[in-house]
Amino acid sequence: MVSIVHLIGVTLTIALLLVVSWLSGRKVKDAHSFSIGGKSGSWMVCGAMLGTLAGGQSTIGTAQLAFHFGVSAWWFTIGAGLGALVLGLFYAGPLRRSGCSTLLEIVSREYGRKAETVGSILFLIGIFISIMSQVLSSSAMIGSLFGMSTLWASITGAVLILLMVLFGGIRSAGAGGIVKLVLLYLCSLAAGIVVWHVAGGLSGLRDGVDTVYHSPALAQFNGLTDIESIHHRYGSPLARGAFKDLGGCLSLVLGVVCTQSYAQCIWSAASTPKARRGALLCALFMPIIGAACTLVGIYMRGHYVTADELRALQAAGETLPDGLGVIENSAQAFPAFILQHLPAWLGGLMLGTMLINILGCGSGLSLGASTILVRDVYGNFKRRMGMTASPLSQLAQTRLSIVGILAMAVIATLLFRSTFINDLGFLSLGLRAVAILFPLCFALWCPGRFQPSRVLLSMPIGVGAMLLAKFTSLPGDAVYYGLAASLLTILSHNTTPHPMLSRKGAKFFLTTRKTKKYNL
């Protein structure tokens, strides 16, 4: 039940985060300092990374997946943490030595502008899927707070994301991220402690799940046949299958490495050691937040059913067992826990933190997608058609594209509302990894060795193979097929000599090696 204390807590938390972001944003004097900065310390780097990683997918999505599959939901935040670890240990130095400011710029310098354009379009697909997940997360929050249907909650979430873009977004991801880190981390720990205390530890959580599935209709609805299958689903870290869960983790690891926003955090650091420490701090915090959200999801499974499950019970002639509540869908598991099982002041604080984070992530993704659409896709189309002017200004084009993107996201959200939020996250980050992982790695460590035409071809072939595997339900995770297709395409016709025999490759190779010892 939403109280006035909840609403006051939400309002004050959002106001605090916006004020901190606005005050920090006043220090930005030009476009370079806005996007790269170059003076961030380790905690600022950590805050900026967590500001995006610990969003709706890591919190609401993890609790939703735990509601259905128990501890295996932890893989999302484990993968995100491992991705930050790999980024800090192996990529921080090469990225900073490259002299570039975007990942696609590194690829473009080695393989040409066409590779940058194709990569931008493929990135747009991955970003759009992430926008869908943010709209789903925001609709779960808003639906829980105000009792709205999925349709109106999704529309409201999209409108709020649009307003945040027009407002200007959160100007300083680092400082705002640190505040969100402290609030979200403390609130997540509090939620985990409450669950552990109320449920009575792991045995209490298991007993709660067993009690729910005493109903034959409910067990059948969820594809469970006996007590062993129940314990396997909620107690096994590989409940959805080793290839599925480990493939999702791999998508997170590689997706973090291949996402511009996380690389930008590395570039924003004052030095390579500070960039590396910031990424390692992020790697430490992410799994802890995920563990708390997983406990919340399992606890809610033992005490709530969804509206669809209730209808299945009624159709089978069963009644809702005593002590069980009803939520509209499993995405509302975490918001419902906050409203029903935490003190109102703490619940308001946590709801405000999660809501502003989801809206901030959604606005940043929408703005990035519109920039790619207007500058790369539409801009290249105009150049090819010989158009020198447009009836609309670039600002108007950007705003209209944001409206169109969010409208499409709402429609897609309604079509795929039964999809797990984290599965959208796995797919989005996996697509980005498949698109540029090998081109990026080869540009950094093997310049001049591979044919640009093959590298260019590997991008759409890899993404196409991944999508085909995803929607035809091939065994294993779709990311394996995408990565294999991409690599085989690059290696299928490699006649370029060793990088030291390529003038461009040799120059880049020698430059990065000369500076290596100064940036450890």
N, C-alpha and C positions, 0 to 999 in steps of 0.2 A: 504494500500500500504506500503510495507516494504521499509524503507529508510536507508541510511547509518547511520543515528543517532540511529535508532533502533538497528542495528547490533553492533554498538559501545557500546551502553548501555548493550546489552546482553553479549557481550564479557567481558566488565569491571566488570559486576556484578558476572558472573561466576568466573572470576579470583579472585575477592575479597573473595568470599565464600571459594574457594579452598585454598587460602593463609591462611585465618583464621583457617580453619580446619587443615591444615598442621602444622601451628605453635602450635596449641593446642595439636595435636597428638604427638608432640615431647616429651610431658611430660609423655606419656605412657611408662612404663618401663617393664611391664610384662603382662601376659595374664589376671591375675586377675584385675589389674587396667584398662586394656583395656575394659573388659566386665562389670565390676561392679564399680570400682573406689572407692566409699565410702567417697568422700570428696566434693561432689557437693552441692552447695547452692540451695536455692529455685528457683532462676531464671535459674540456669543451668538445674534443673529438668524440669521446665516449658519449656525451650528451647528444650530439648531433646524430650519431649513428642510432642510438637507442630511441631518439625521437621519431624515427621512421620504422625501425625494426619492431619495437614494442608497441605496435598499433593494434587495430581491431583484430587482425589475423592472429597475433601472438596471444591475445587475451581472450576475447570473445570467441574467436575461432578455435583456440585450443580447448577451452571449456566445452564448446559444442562437440568437438570430436571426442573428448573424454566421456561425454554423456553417452556416446554410442559405442566407443571402442576402448575405454579405459586408459591405461598408462601409455599405450602406443601413441596417444595424442602428443606426448612429450617431444616426439621427434621434430616437430616444427621448430620449437625454440632451441633444441639441441643443434639442429642443422644451422639455424641462424647464428648461434654462438660459434660453431665450428667454422662457418663462413667468415665471420669476423676474425677468428684466429688465423685462418689461412691468408686472408687479406693482409693482416698485420705482419705475419712472419715472412711471407714469400713475395708479396706484391708491393708493399709500401715503398721499398727502396727503388725497384724498377719503375714504378709509376712516377715517382717524384723525379727520378733522373731523366725521364723521357722528355721533359720540357713541354709536355702537352697539358691541356686543361680539361679534356674530355677523353673518354675511352675510344669513341669513334674517331676522334682526331688521330689517335695512335694508329688505328686500323687504316684510316685514310692516307696517312703519310706513307705507309708501306705498300698499300694495295690500291690506292686511287680513290677518287671522289665517288665513283659508282658504288664502291663497297660501303662508303659512308651513307649514301642515300638508301641503299637496300637495307643496311643495318638499322637506319632510322625508322623505316617503315615496319620492319619486323619488331623493333622495340615498341612501336606504337601499339601493336597487337598485344604484347605482354603488359604494357602499361594499362590498356583498356580493361584487361581482365582484373588487374589490381584495383582499378576504379570500381569495378563491379563488386569486389569483395568489401571495399570501404562503404559503398552504398548499402550492402547487405548488413554490415556491422552497425552502421548508423541507424538503419531501420529497426534492428533488434533493440538498440538502446532506446530509441524514441517510442517504439511500440510498447516497451515495458514501462516507460515513464508516463505515457499519456493514454495508453490503451488503444492506440490506433491500429487499423488493419495494416497488413503488409504493404498494400498499394499506397495508402496515404503516408505511412511511415517512410517508405522509400522515396516518395516525392518530396516530403519534408526534408529528409536527409540530403537529397540532391540540391534542393533550394538553399539549404544552409551552407553546403559546400560551395555553391556558386557565390553566395554572399561573402564568404570568407575570401574567395579569389578577388572579388571586386573590392573588398576591404583592404586587400593588399597582402593577405596571408601573414604568416608569422615570419617576420623579417630575420630574426636571428635564431636559426635552428639550434645552435650550440647552447646559448644561455637558456632558451626555452626548454631545450632538451634536458639540461641539467635539472631544472625545476621539476619537469615531468618525471625524470628519472627518480628523484628523491620521493616525490609523491606516489608514483606508481609502485615503486619498489616497497615502500613502507606499507602501502595499502594492500599490495599483493601478499606480503608476508603476514599482515594482520588477517587477511582472508584465509590463508593457509593454516594459520594457528587456530583460528576459530573452527575451521572444518575439522582439524585434528582433535581438538578438544571436544567438540560437540559429538562427533562420530565415534570417538573412542579409539582413534588410531586406524591402522589398516584393516584390522579384523572387523571393526565397526563399519567401515566403508564396504567391505565385502558382504557383511550380513545385510546391509541396506539394499545392495543390488540383488542379493538372493531373494529378499522379501518381495521386491517389485516383480520379479519374474516367477513368483509362485502362481501368477495368473497364466494359464495355458494360452489364452488368446494373445496376451502381450508377448509371451515368449515366441509364439509362432509368427507374430507380426514382425518381429526382429530377427527371424531366422535362427532361433536358438532352440535346441531340442532337449538338452539335459543339463544337469548341474556342471558337468565337466566343460561343456561348450561355453557356459556362462563364465566360469572361472578363467578359461583360456582367453575369452574376448576381453575381459576387464583386467586380467592380471598379467597377460603376456605383453612384452614390449614389441612383439612382432605379430600382433593380433590380426592385422590385415594381410599378412604374408610378408616373408623376408624381402622379396623383390619390391613389393609395394612400399613398405615402410622405409627401407633403406634407400630406395630410389627417390622417395620424397625428400629424405634427408640430403641426398646428393644434390637434388635440385636446389635446395636451400643453400648449400655450401657454395656451389658454382654460381648460383644466381646472385648471391651477395657480392662475389668477386666481380661479376660482370654487370653490375648496376651502377649507373653514373652517380647517384646520390651518395653511395657509400664510398666510392673512389674520391668524390669531391671532399669528403671528410678527411681523407688521407692528405689530399693536396692542401687543405686549409691549415694543416698543422705548422707550427713554427719550425719544426725539424723532423727528420725521419724517425729518430728515437721517440719523440713525443707522439707522432702519428702511430707508431707501432704500439706504444703503451696504451694509447686511447682505444685502439682496436682490441687489445688484449683485455682491457677492463670491460668492454662491451661483451666480449666472449665469456667473461666470468658471470656477468649479471643476467644474461638472457636465459640460460637454463633454469636459474633459480626462480625467475618470474614464471616461466613455463610450468615448473613443478607445482607452484601454488595454484595456477589456473587449472591444471590437470586434476588436482585434489578437489577443487570446486566442482568441476564437471562430474566426477564420479559421485560426489556427495549428492548432487542434484538428481542424478539418475536414481538414487535410492529413495528419493522423496517426491519426485514429480513425474508426470507423464505428459506427452504432448497432446495437442488437440486431435491429431490424426490417430494417435494411440487410443485416446478416449473413444473415438468413433468406432475403432476396431473392437474395443471391449463391449460397447453397446450392441454392435452388430452380432457379437457372439453370445449375447444374452447375459453378460457379466456386468457387475456394477463396479464402480471405482472403489478400490479398497480404502478402508479408513486410514487417515493420516497422510494420504497422498494429495498433492496439489496438481494443478493443471497449468501448463504454459502453452502459448500459441505454437511455438516451434522450438527446437533445441538450441537455436541461436540465441534465445532469450535466457538460457541457463544462467550465465554469469550475471546479467542485469537483475534477474529475479532473485538470485542469491543475495546480491547487494541490498536490494530493497527489503527482503524478507528476513535476513539473518544477520545483518550488521547493524550497529547503532546508527541512528539517522544521520548524525553529524559526520561519521566516518563514511557512510554510504553516499552522502551528498558530495563529499570531497572526492571519493573515488569515481563516482559517475561523471563529475565535472572534468576530472583529469582524463578519463577514457574518451569522453565525448569530444573534447577539444583536440585530443590527439588524433582521433578518427577523422574529424573534419579537416584538421590541418594536413594529414596525409592525403586525404581525398582532394583537397584544393591544390596541393603541390603536384600531385599526379595529373590532375586535370589541366593545370597550366602547362606542364611539361608536354602532355599529349597535344595540346592545341598549338604549342610552339613548333613541334615536329610537323604537324599537319599544315600549318600556314607557311612556315619558312622552307621546309624541305619538300613536302609533297606538292603543295599548291605553287610554291615558288619555282620548283623545277618544271612544273607543267607550264607555267607562264613563259619561262625562258625557251622551252622547246617550241611553244606555239608562237613565239615572237611577240608576245604581249609586253608592252612597256609600261602599262598603267593598269590599275584596277579601279572599278567603280567604288570600292570601299577602302577605307584606310586600313593599315595593318592592325591597328588597335581594334577597329570594328570587326575585322575578320577574326581576330583572336577571341573576342568576346562571343561572337556568334558561334564559333567552333566549340567553345567551352559549353555553351547552352546545348548545342547539338550532341556533343559527347556525353553530357550528363543525362540528356533525354534518352539516348540510346542505352546508357548504363541502367536507367530505371527499367526500360523495357526488358533488357537482358536479365536484370535481377528478378523480375517477375517470372520470366520464362525458366530461370534456373534457381529459383528460390529454395528448392529442396536440396541443392548442391551444398556440400560442406564448404564453409568459408576457407578453411585451410587447404582444401583441394584446389580451390581457385588460386591460392597463394603458391602452392607447389607448381601448378601449371604456368603461372605468370613468370616466376623466377626461372623455371626450367626453360621456358621459351627464350628468355634473354640469354641464358647460358649457352644454349644450343646455337643461337644466332652468332655470337661473337667470341666464345671461349677460345677456340683454336686460332682464329685470326688474331686475336689479342695476344695470346701466348706466343705464337710464332713471330709476331711483329716485335715483341719485347725481347725474346731470347734467340730466335732464329731468323733475323732479318735477311732478306735477299735470297732465301732458299726456295720459296714456293711461288708458283705462278699466280699472279693476281687474278687471272680469269678463273682458275680453279677455286681459289679462296672465295671469290665473289659468288660462284655457283654453289659453294658449300652452304652458304647462309640460307637461301630459300629451300634447298633440298633437305637440310637438317631439320628446319622448322616444319616443313611439309611432312617429313617422316614422323616427327613427334606427334603432330596433330592427327595423322592417320592412325598411329598406334593408339592414341588416346580415345578416339571416337569409334574405333573398331574393336576396342576391348582386347587388344593383343595381350598375351601373358607378360607379367613383369610391368615395370613402370615405363611410361612413354619416353622419359628422358634418355633411357639407354638407347632406344632406336634412333632418336634425334642425334645424339652425340656420335654414334657409330656411323650414321649416314654422312654427317658432316666431315668426320675424319677421313673416311674412305674416299669421299669426293676430292679432298685436298691431295691425298696421297696417290690417287689413281693415275695421275700423269705428271710426275715431278721430274722435269728435265733441267731445272734451274741449278746452276753450280752451287758449291758451298758458299755460305754467306760472305766469307772473306774474299771471294772472287767477284762479288758484286760491289760496284763502287758505292752505291747508296747503302747497301748492307754493311760494308766494311766501315764506312764513316760512322754510322750509328753504333755499330758494334764496338769500335775503338773508343768512341766518345763516352758510352755508358760504362765501359770497363775502366777508363781513366778516372772517372769520378766515383767509382764504386767505394773505394776505401775511405772516402770522406763522408759517406752518408750511411754508414752502418749504425 
